[in-house]
Amino acid sequence: MQHIDEFPHDVTENPDLAIILPDGCRLSARVWMPRNADISPVPAILEFLPYRKRDGTIVRDQFTHPWFAGHGYACLRVDMRGHGDSHGLGGDEYDEQEMADALDVIAWITQQPWCNGNVGMMGISWGGFNGLQVAHRRPPALKAVITICSTVDRYGDDIHYKGGCLLIENFGWASNMLSYSSRPPDPALVGDQWLEMWKTRLDNQVFDWSLWSRHQHRDAYWKPGSVCEDYSSIKAAVLSIGGWHDGYRNTIAHLVENLDAPVKGIVGPWNHKYPHYAGPRPAIGFLQEAKRWWDRWLKAEQTGVEDDPAYRAYLMDSQAPKRWFDERPGRWVAETQWPSPHIENMTLFLNSSQQLTEIQQTFETTICSPCDCGVQSGEYFPFAFGDELPGDQTADDAVSACFDSAPFSQETDIVGAPRVTIRANADKTTGQLCIRLCDLRPDGSSAFITYGVLNLTHRSSHEFPEPLKPGEDFEISVALDQIAYRIPANHRLRVAVSSAYWPFMWPSPERTSVTLKSGELALPVRPTASEDEWHFEEPQSAPAWKCENLRPSSYERQCFEQDGYSVTEIFADSGENRDLEHGLISGSWAKERWTIKADDPLSARGAAQWEQTGGRPGQMWRTLAETETWCDRTHFHAQARLRCWLEGEIFSDRSWEDSVERQLV
């Protein structure tokens, strides 16, 4: 990545601009803008997050916002209410207070002498979510949004209940936010009141697991944050970006297909990072691409973005499976409209000889996977700590019902969402299926391509699920996650169906035997691309964050058997750094441990520890969040403890414990 330190505009920075909301709450904004913006007003770009601008998102902020400011924008990185250096108390993710605050911040920005009245919102993950949700509310000043690694469906395609299945990440993210939210503001910005602010936050801290676990169906809790409920409400121009190695792969296609507003989509081979420094490579000139978007919709310049292809995707070549790739060979393909008229479904049928063929048959294959099927699943959100991607699928394939094609006679490009339709029955009233699409390579490995999951009680509705009737046939149709992947000649395709996927999703209360009776795969096939159909500029950024590394980052994942349990342990250390400008120290690490017996879904158990450290000499603090979750046949259970220390002395010690009735999950 090329670091640029000379720009068309001189940039001035304010580390703590006060935004006073109508109710008197003070939000803290870090702001970069052209030095002469008070004389020549400019558009504003807002990034609105709970992740702490002072130390949490500082790496990507330094790469990004000074670059935009140097090209004629006022960039505001605002800490949300109750987080970082902002006052007040935080709430649930994307709640009405957050939305109201965002609207008030936008209104405040437009009243400033340095703003020309046009505002864009940008963000990844949380910031990608709330950009879409604020656009849904249509503030007049919000003309454009760049949303990265986000979702349009908070229930069925997020970290909570994908396909109606309870994801392990629901607990993991609740543990994460308990830790993230425990950190104090910076005394250098908020002054002597920092301890009082910290204590008030800790006294009002919540463990989000309790709330999220009480909404196991697609009810009124999830709908307000799901813009798929009403795509027509979004009028701002939307650039949607994502990565094939991220948990959010579908949003780009959904937005491009459904928005009436100006919209374009880009999907690369990336993980959960901004695409100018994400991996696996190739990264792209995201800042230049974003500038074209902002210049068109916030400055009314003719940059040609309307003429860009509707959907640009990186078509990945087949690679021997590894837990991490520095680079994915492939090529960029482009479609002028989406869905594309150039993509046609190839239909292959599941048949009695465990094959995928062009001949439709009925058969009976019963699958009752061991509860630890799924150990090769990888992380929902790979952050490039290390070995986070799906590994060789052979071990999971061995305990799944697999249907294999003949070797392909020629290269075949899969672009879109494969769909698997199955007729089956089950011997219990609850159950789940995971359907993986794999690339069977001549070297004997099974490489993960994409997947889909479904809670079988949700076969007709996520809002109104119904128990299965043992022995009664049902039909399901599961759209697998979007993908762009080349199957080389002489490779075979595999559909692998399992009744468990641990530690990715929580098991059903009983081991369910599912008897498959017929099925088909609709494979979206695009004419073979011979070369790149689109070229992006090479990545640029502003100069990197100036810091001293006190502890390097590291990642370790272990899977092993212990005392009859299948164990997955993860240690992710983000390291520790000292800011060389203001001296603030910040560091964190996380440990997770997931255990289950192969024959007992009620043995499932997870535990997490998250440590945060920071401060300056004389004001050093540490927080430790310890959480645990387990289940029985009728309830989910969880407990959490959050301890905080100041200069080695305990400052706060709080605990939570809760049980939530299972509702067909």
Rosetta blueprint (number, residue, H / E / L):
1 M L
2 Q E
3 H E
4 I L
5 D L
6 E L
7 F L
8 P L
9 H L
10 D L
11 V E
12 T E
13 E E
14 N E
15 P E
16 D E
17 L E
18 A E
19 I E
20 I E
21 L L
22 P L
23 D L
24 G L
25 C L
26 R E
27 L E
28 S E
29 A E
30 R E
31 V E
32 W E
33 M E
34 P E
35 R L
36 N L
37 A L
38 D L
39 I L
40 S L
41 P L
42 V E
43 P E
44 A E
45 I E
46 L E
47 E E
48 F E
49 L E
50 P L
51 Y L
52 R L
53 K L
54 R L
55 D L
56 G L
57 T L
58 I H
59 V H
60 R H
61 D H
62 Q H
63 F H
64 T H
65 H H
66 P H
67 W H
68 F H
69 A H
70 G H
71 H L
72 G L
73 Y L
74 A E
75 C E
76 L E
77 R E
78 V E
79 D E
80 M L
81 R L
82 G L
83 H L
84 G L
85 D L
86 S L
87 H L
88 G L
89 L L
90 G L
91 G L
92 D L
93 E L
94 Y L
95 D L
96 E H
97 Q H
98 E H
99 M H
100 A H
101 D H
102 A H
103 L H
104 D H
105 V H
106 I H
107 A H
108 W H
109 I H
110 T H
111 Q L
112 Q L
113 P L
114 W L
115 C E
116 N E
117 G E
118 N E
119 V E
120 G E
121 M E
122 M E
123 G E
124 I E
125 S L
126 W H
127 G H
128 G H
129 F H
130 N H
131 G H
132 L H
133 Q H
134 V H
135 A H
136 H H
137 R L
138 R L
139 P L
140 P L
141 A L
142 L E
143 K E
144 A E
145 V E
146 I E
147 T E
148 I E
149 C L
150 S L
151 T L
152 V L
153 D L
154 R L
155 Y L
156 G L
157 D L
158 D L
159 I L
160 H L
161 Y L
162 K H
163 G H
164 G H
165 C L
166 L L
167 L E
168 I H
169 E H
170 N H
171 F H
172 G H
173 W H
174 A H
175 S H
176 N H
177 M H
178 L H
179 S H
180 Y H
181 S L
182 S L
183 R L
184 P L
185 P L
186 D L
187 P H
188 A H
189 L H
190 V H
191 G H
192 D H
193 Q H
194 W H
195 L H
196 E H
197 M H
198 W H
199 K H
200 T H
201 R H
202 L H
203 D H
204 N L
205 Q L
206 V L
207 F L
208 D L
209 W H
210 S H
211 L H
212 W H
213 S L
214 R L
215 H L
216 Q L
217 H L
218 R L
219 D L
220 A L
221 Y L
222 W L
223 K H
224 P H
225 G H
226 S L
227 V H
228 C H
229 E H
230 D L
231 Y H
232 S H
233 S H
234 I L
235 K L
236 A L
237 A E
238 V E
239 L E
240 S E
241 I E
242 G E
243 G E
244 W L
245 H L
246 D L
247 G L
248 Y L
249 R L
250 N L
251 T H
252 I H
253 A H
254 H H
255 L H
256 V H
257 E H
258 N H
259 L L
260 D L
261 A L
262 P L
263 V E
264 K E
265 G E
266 I E
267 V E
268 G E
269 P L
270 W L
271 N L
272 H L
273 K L
274 Y L
275 P L
276 H L
277 Y L
278 A L
279 G L
280 P L
281 R E
282 P L
283 A L
284 I L
285 G L
286 F H
287 L H
288 Q H
289 E H
290 A H
291 K H
292 R H
293 W H
294 W H
295 D H
296 R H
297 W H
298 L H
299 K H
300 A L
301 E L
302 Q L
303 T L
304 G L
305 V H
306 E H
307 D H
308 D L
309 P L
310 A L
311 Y E
312 R E
313 A E
314 Y E
315 L E
316 M E
317 D L
318 S L
319 Q L
320 A L
321 P L
322 K L
323 R L
324 W L
325 F L
326 D L
327 E E
328 R L
329 P L
330 G E
331 R E
332 W E
333 V E
334 A E
335 E E
336 T L
337 Q L
338 W L
339 P L
340 S L
341 P L
342 H L
343 I L
344 E E
345 N E
346 M E
347 T E
348 L E
349 F E
350 L E
351 N L
352 S L
353 S L
354 Q L
355 Q E
356 L E
357 T E
358 E L
359 I L
360 Q L
361 Q L
362 T L
363 F L
364 E L
365 T E
366 T E
367 I E
368 C L
369 S L
370 P L
371 C L
372 D L
373 C L
374 G L
375 V L
376 Q L
377 S L
378 G L
379 E L
380 Y L
381 F L
382 P L
383 F L
384 A L
385 F L
386 G L
387 D L
388 E L
389 L L
390 P L
391 G L
392 D L
393 Q L
394 T H
395 A H
396 D H
397 D H
398 A L
399 V L
400 S L
401 A E
402 C E
403 F E
404 D E
405 S E
406 A L
407 P L
408 F L
409 S L
410 Q L
411 E L
412 T E
413 D E
414 I E
415 V E
416 G E
417 A L
418 P L
419 R E
420 V E
421 T E
422 I E
423 R E
424 A E
425 N E
426 A E
427 D L
428 K L
429 T L
430 T L
431 G L
432 Q E
433 L E
434 C E
435 I E
436 R E
437 L E
438 C E
439 D E
440 L E
441 R L
442 P L
443 D L
444 G L
445 S L
446 S E
447 A E
448 F E
449 I E
450 T E
451 Y E
452 G E
453 V E
454 L E
455 N E
456 L H
457 T H
458 H H
459 R L
460 S L
461 S L
462 H L
463 E L
464 F L
465 P L
466 E L
467 P L
468 L L
469 K L
470 P L
471 G L
472 E L
473 D L
474 F E
475 E E
476 I E
477 S E
478 V E
479 A E
480 L L
481 D L
482 Q L
483 I E
484 A E
485 Y E
486 R E
487 I E
488 P L
489 A L
490 N L
491 H L
492 R E
493 L E
494 R E
495 V E
496 A E
497 V E
498 S E
499 S L
500 A L
501 Y L
502 W L
503 P L
504 F L
505 M E
506 W L
507 P L
508 S L
509 P L
510 E L
511 R L
512 T L
513 S L
514 V E
515 T E
516 L E
517 K E
518 S E
519 G E
520 E E
521 L E
522 A E
523 L E
524 P E
525 V E
526 R E
527 P L
528 T L
529 A L
530 S L
531 E L
532 D L
533 E L
534 W L
535 H L
536 F L
537 E L
538 E L
539 P L
540 Q E
541 S E
542 A L
543 P L
544 A L
545 W L
546 K L
547 C E
548 E E
549 N E
550 L E
551 R E
552 P L
553 S L
554 S E
555 Y E
556 E E
557 R E
558 Q E
559 C E
560 F E
561 E E
562 Q E
563 D L
564 G L
565 Y E
566 S E
567 V E
568 T E
569 E E
570 I E
571 F E
572 A E
573 D E
574 S E
575 G E
576 E E
577 N E
578 R E
579 D E
580 L L
581 E L
582 H L
583 G L
584 L L
585 I E
586 S E
587 G E
588 S E
589 W E
590 A E
591 K E
592 E E
593 R E
594 W E
595 T E
596 I E
597 K E
598 A L
599 D L
600 D E
601 P E
602 L E
603 S E
604 A E
605 R E
606 G E
607 A E
608 A E
609 Q E
610 W E
611 E E
612 Q E
613 T E
614 G E
615 G E
616 R L
617 P L
618 G L
619 Q L
620 M L
621 W E
622 R E
623 T E
624 L E
625 A E
626 E E
627 T E
628 E E
629 T E
630 W E
631 C E
632 D L
633 R L
634 T L
635 H E
636 F E
637 H E
638 A E
639 Q E
640 A E
641 R E
642 L E
643 R E
644 C E
645 W E
646 L E
647 E L
648 G L
649 E E
650 I E
651 F E
652 S E
653 D E
654 R E
655 S E
656 W E
657 E E
658 D E
659 S E
660 V E
661 E E
662 R L
663 Q L
664 L L
665 V L
